[in-house]
Amino acid sequence: MNPGQVNPSQINPGQINLRQVIGRIGLWLSVFVIVSPAILFFLWMASLSLKFEVDNAAYPPVFIPDRIAWKNYADVLASNRFLTYFVNSLIVTGSATALALLVGVPAGYGIARMAAHKSAIVILIARITPGLSYLIPLFLLFQWLGLLGTLVPQIIIHLVVTVPIVIWIMIGYFETTPLELEEAALIDGATRWQVFRHVALPIAKPGIAVAFILAVIFSWNNFVFGIVLAGRETRTLPVAVYNMISFDQLSWGPLAAAALIVTLPVLLLTVFAQRQIVAGLTAGAVKGG
């Protein structure tokens, strides 16, 4: 044993346990500091949605009300064509996400296998470009085609957001998947399409799940496209929340209730699919180099 080398038998187990405890405390403290603002805002919004306007305007602020104003949720669901807007959001988000997966997953596979780095850069540029950059020319195009006020232009323009997300995620995921199985299938006589369908797709399910969830979130929460391209009967839920804001009176209770209802589907999807999200995001990290 070298003079400077520490004998493992001389290490106190209590010191190791103390370091582990301190490390875990530091980790959880860091997580709490990062997550607490979002949790606080969500809880405060929930408090606003359950209070009458007298309590919402009270000073000092009331966090837990004495009386629960369930009528805020009832008023939201019963007015402003909320159910119609909810169905519109389902149609727009579902169609845009399905088309994005249909286009984006094969595109991501092709770019990853061909090592088309320039194409990947183009996708990245499309991903980080603000959606407003596409809005004006597409608005003129849809106006010329007579599609304004329908759901079709919203579905098409949402692809500007969802397709780059799906392609970019799938490029990164397919680059981490092993090539040995695909090469073996090609040697056995399978076509490239058969390799993609029967070999690559089953392995890429976690990555597809992550791409699906992120595409749903970005499409569901999109506001600008809906307010510009939609008509009175084809608006989506974020636009419905915006319509509840008026210059005469701002009712915080119904507004917070509407915001929570809009957030709830995406929140439930994320909670129930958290295992797939973690598996998809960490799949590349556990692959041996």
C-alpha positions as semicolon CSV with decimal commas, in nm:
position;residue;x (nm);y (nm);z (nm)
1;M;0,000;0,000;0,000
2;N;0,135;0,345;-0,090
3;P;0,200;0,587;0,196
4;G;-0,060;0,832;0,069
5;Q;-0,325;0,569;0,000
6;V;-0,617;0,544;0,243
7;N;-0,707;0,203;0,376
8;P;-1,079;0,141;0,317
9;S;-1,102;-0,028;0,655
10;Q;-0,998;0,300;0,820
11;I;-1,296;0,491;0,676
12;N;-1,566;0,554;0,931
13;P;-1,907;0,435;0,805
14;G;-2,065;0,720;0,998
15;Q;-1,876;0,971;0,784
16;I;-2,009;0,808;0,465
17;N;-2,365;0,811;0,596
18;L;-2,330;1,174;0,705
19;R;-2,206;1,274;0,358
20;Q;-2,494;1,089;0,194
21;V;-2,746;1,259;0,422
22;I;-2,595;1,602;0,355
23;G;-2,592;1,531;-0,019
24;R;-2,957;1,427;-0,018
25;I;-3,057;1,729;0,188
26;G;-2,874;1,957;-0,054
27;L;-3,038;1,786;-0,351
28;W;-3,389;1,815;-0,209
29;L;-3,326;2,175;-0,104
30;S;-3,215;2,261;-0,456
31;V;-3,522;2,088;-0,603
32;F;-3,746;2,275;-0,360
33;V;-3,594;2,612;-0,449
34;I;-3,636;2,545;-0,822
35;V;-3,988;2,399;-0,805
36;S;-4,140;2,611;-0,525
37;P;-4,225;2,918;-0,740
38;A;-4,426;2,708;-0,985
39;I;-4,601;2,523;-0,701
40;L;-4,675;2,850;-0,521
41;F;-4,826;3,007;-0,834
42;F;-5,036;2,697;-0,898
43;L;-5,165;2,688;-0,538
44;W;-5,243;3,060;-0,545
45;M;-5,434;3,017;-0,871
46;A;-5,629;2,731;-0,713
47;S;-5,703;2,955;-0,414
48;L;-5,832;3,231;-0,643
49;S;-6,059;2,988;-0,825
50;L;-6,222;2,877;-0,498
51;K;-6,289;3,222;-0,352
52;F;-6,562;3,478;-0,399
53;E;-6,461;3,814;-0,542
54;V;-6,487;3,974;-0,198
55;D;-6,220;3,739;-0,067
56;N;-6,006;3,782;-0,380
57;A;-6,003;4,160;-0,328
58;A;-5,945;4,141;0,048
59;Y;-5,636;4,286;0,214
60;P;-5,440;4,121;0,360
61;P;-5,487;3,843;0,105
62;V;-5,684;3,535;0,203
63;F;-5,523;3,208;0,098
64;I;-5,768;2,956;0,250
65;P;-6,125;3,091;0,223
66;D;-6,400;3,030;0,477
67;R;-6,649;2,970;0,197
68;I;-6,581;2,771;-0,122
69;A;-6,707;2,932;-0,442
70;W;-6,773;2,628;-0,658
71;K;-6,988;2,853;-0,874
72;N;-6,672;2,983;-1,042
73;Y;-6,621;2,647;-1,211
74;A;-6,992;2,611;-1,285
75;D;-7,003;2,954;-1,447
76;V;-6,702;2,877;-1,663
77;L;-6,842;2,548;-1,787
78;A;-7,187;2,696;-1,850
79;S;-7,084;3,009;-2,036
80;N;-6,866;3,141;-2,317
81;R;-6,907;2,826;-2,531
82;F;-6,646;2,660;-2,313
83;L;-6,742;2,306;-2,414
84;T;-6,721;2,400;-2,783
85;Y;-6,376;2,549;-2,732
86;F;-6,268;2,237;-2,544
87;V;-6,372;2,016;-2,836
88;N;-6,191;2,251;-3,075
89;S;-5,874;2,222;-2,869
90;L;-5,901;1,844;-2,873
91;I;-5,942;1,839;-3,251
92;V;-5,661;2,087;-3,321
93;T;-5,413;1,941;-3,073
94;G;-5,494;1,579;-3,159
95;S;-5,468;1,634;-3,533
96;A;-5,151;1,844;-3,512
97;T;-4,983;1,592;-3,281
98;A;-5,084;1,289;-3,490
99;L;-4,961;1,450;-3,813
100;A;-4,641;1,562;-3,644
101;L;-4,568;1,207;-3,527
102;L;-4,656;1,067;-3,869
103;V;-4,408;1,302;-4,035
104;G;-4,155;1,363;-3,760
105;V;-4,069;1,010;-3,646
106;P;-3,962;0,881;-3,993
107;A;-3,788;1,214;-4,062
108;G;-3,594;1,192;-3,737
109;Y;-3,496;0,833;-3,813
110;G;-3,376;0,922;-4,163
111;I;-3,175;1,223;-4,049
112;A;-3,016;1,026;-3,766
113;R;-2,921;0,726;-3,981
114;M;-2,790;0,938;-4,269
115;A;-2,601;1,165;-4,028
116;A;-2,752;1,464;-4,207
117;H;-2,620;1,726;-3,969
118;K;-2,711;2,017;-4,196
119;S;-3,073;1,902;-4,203
120;A;-3,064;1,875;-3,823
121;I;-2,945;2,236;-3,806
122;V;-3,235;2,342;-4,027
123;I;-3,476;2,162;-3,792
124;L;-3,316;2,334;-3,494
125;I;-3,356;2,674;-3,660
126;A;-3,721;2,596;-3,732
127;R;-3,761;2,489;-3,369
128;I;-3,624;2,809;-3,217
129;T;-3,784;3,048;-3,469
130;P;-4,085;3,226;-3,312
131;G;-4,420;3,113;-3,445
132;L;-4,512;3,474;-3,524
133;S;-4,260;3,464;-3,806
134;Y;-4,483;3,216;-3,989
135;L;-4,814;3,372;-3,893
136;I;-4,838;3,662;-4,139
137;P;-4,754;3,474;-4,463
138;L;-4,971;3,180;-4,362
139;F;-5,252;3,415;-4,266
140;L;-5,243;3,566;-4,616
141;L;-5,234;3,218;-4,769
142;F;-5,533;3,095;-4,566
143;Q;-5,720;3,416;-4,646
144;W;-5,661;3,360;-5,017
145;L;-5,780;2,998;-4,984
146;G;-6,088;3,105;-4,787
147;L;-6,002;2,888;-4,486
148;L;-5,998;3,158;-4,219
149;G;-6,240;3,090;-3,936
150;T;-6,214;2,710;-3,966
151;L;-6,009;2,453;-3,778
152;V;-5,799;2,360;-4,082
153;P;-5,558;2,656;-4,072
154;Q;-5,506;2,610;-3,700
155;I;-5,413;2,244;-3,746
156;I;-5,175;2,327;-4,030
157;I;-5,003;2,615;-3,850
158;H;-4,968;2,410;-3,531
159;L;-4,749;2,175;-3,735
160;V;-4,497;2,459;-3,746
161;V;-4,459;2,407;-3,371
162;T;-4,509;2,032;-3,330
163;V;-4,314;1,889;-3,626
164;P;-3,974;2,044;-3,536
165;I;-4,017;1,929;-3,174
166;V;-4,087;1,570;-3,278
167;I;-3,807;1,558;-3,536
168;W;-3,549;1,708;-3,302
169;I;-3,633;1,471;-3,017
170;M;-3,635;1,166;-3,245
171;I;-3,301;1,259;-3,401
172;G;-3,140;1,261;-3,059
173;Y;-3,312;0,939;-2,959
174;F;-3,235;0,738;-3,274
175;E;-2,870;0,843;-3,251
176;T;-2,847;0,659;-2,917
177;T;-3,018;0,335;-3,026
178;P;-2,797;0,040;-3,124
179;L;-2,737;-0,027;-3,492
180;E;-2,656;-0,396;-3,452
181;L;-3,020;-0,510;-3,461
182;E;-3,094;-0,306;-3,773
183;E;-2,782;-0,435;-3,949
184;A;-2,879;-0,792;-3,862
185;A;-3,227;-0,736;-4,007
186;L;-3,078;-0,594;-4,327
187;I;-2,850;-0,895;-4,360
188;D;-3,155;-1,122;-4,323
189;G;-3,312;-0,954;-4,623
190;A;-3,540;-0,696;-4,465
191;T;-3,601;-0,369;-4,646
192;R;-3,522;-0,033;-4,490
193;W;-3,892;0,027;-4,430
194;Q;-3,929;-0,312;-4,259
195;V;-3,627;-0,235;-4,042
196;F;-3,779;0,098;-3,943
197;R;-4,122;-0,049;-3,873
198;H;-4,030;-0,373;-3,695
199;V;-3,694;-0,291;-3,534
200;A;-3,646;0,083;-3,486
201;L;-4,001;0,181;-3,389
202;P;-4,041;-0,068;-3,099
203;I;-3,709;0,044;-2,954
204;A;-3,801;0,411;-2,993
205;K;-4,130;0,396;-2,799
206;P;-3,997;0,595;-2,499
207;G;-3,868;0,868;-2,729
208;I;-4,198;0,875;-2,919
209;A;-4,382;0,912;-2,587
210;V;-4,169;1,214;-2,495
211;A;-4,219;1,370;-2,839
212;F;-4,594;1,308;-2,817
213;I;-4,628;1,471;-2,475
214;L;-4,420;1,777;-2,563
215;A;-4,607;1,822;-2,890
216;V;-4,940;1,805;-2,705
217;I;-4,824;2,058;-2,445
218;F;-4,697;2,313;-2,699
219;S;-5,000;2,273;-2,923
220;W;-5,257;2,278;-2,643
221;N;-5,115;2,594;-2,485
222;N;-5,074;2,787;-2,808
223;F;-5,262;3,115;-2,796
224;V;-5,156;3,343;-3,081
225;F;-5,256;3,115;-3,368
226;G;-5,601;3,059;-3,224
227;I;-5,683;3,424;-3,167
228;V;-5,571;3,531;-3,516
229;L;-5,691;3,244;-3,737
230;A;-6,000;3,118;-3,554
231;G;-6,357;3,233;-3,588
232;R;-6,618;3,275;-3,319
233;E;-6,707;2,906;-3,321
234;T;-6,358;2,764;-3,383
235;R;-6,157;2,920;-3,101
236;T;-5,953;2,705;-2,865
237;L;-5,939;2,701;-2,486
238;P;-5,655;2,954;-2,436
239;V;-5,859;3,199;-2,642
240;A;-6,164;3,122;-2,428
241;V;-5,969;3,220;-2,117
242;Y;-5,860;3,543;-2,285
243;N;-6,222;3,623;-2,376
244;M;-6,308;3,625;-2,006
245;I;-6,093;3,937;-1,958
246;S;-6,292;4,256;-2,010
247;F;-6,223;4,624;-1,960
248;D;-6,528;4,674;-1,739
249;Q;-6,465;4,408;-1,474
250;L;-6,200;4,146;-1,410
251;S;-6,337;3,848;-1,218
252;W;-6,037;3,666;-1,077
253;G;-6,234;3,365;-0,954
254;P;-6,381;3,249;-1,288
255;L;-6,061;3,350;-1,469
256;A;-5,847;3,133;-1,239
257;A;-6,099;2,848;-1,265
258;A;-6,085;2,864;-1,645
259;A;-5,704;2,867;-1,638
260;L;-5,700;2,558;-1,417
261;I;-5,944;2,376;-1,642
262;V;-5,723;2,453;-1,942
263;T;-5,415;2,330;-1,755
264;L;-5,576;2,014;-1,614
265;P;-5,565;1,787;-1,927
266;V;-5,197;1,855;-1,992
267;L;-5,117;1,820;-1,622
268;L;-5,293;1,483;-1,599
269;L;-5,121;1,363;-1,916
270;T;-4,781;1,455;-1,773
271;V;-4,851;1,291;-1,436
272;F;-4,974;0,963;-1,583
273;A;-4,695;0,948;-1,843
274;Q;-4,409;1,057;-1,618
275;R;-4,244;0,714;-1,635
276;Q;-4,235;0,729;-2,013
277;I;-4,098;1,083;-2,000
278;V;-3,816;0,987;-1,765
279;A;-3,739;0,673;-1,967
280;G;-3,728;0,867;-2,291
281;L;-3,515;1,150;-2,157
282;T;-3,262;0,922;-1,986
283;A;-3,240;0,647;-2,248
284;G;-2,938;0,801;-2,416
285;A;-2,760;0,863;-2,086
286;V;-2,744;0,495;-1,988
287;K;-2,605;0,377;-2,320
288;G;-2,245;0,269;-2,300
289;G;-2,001;0,479;-2,502
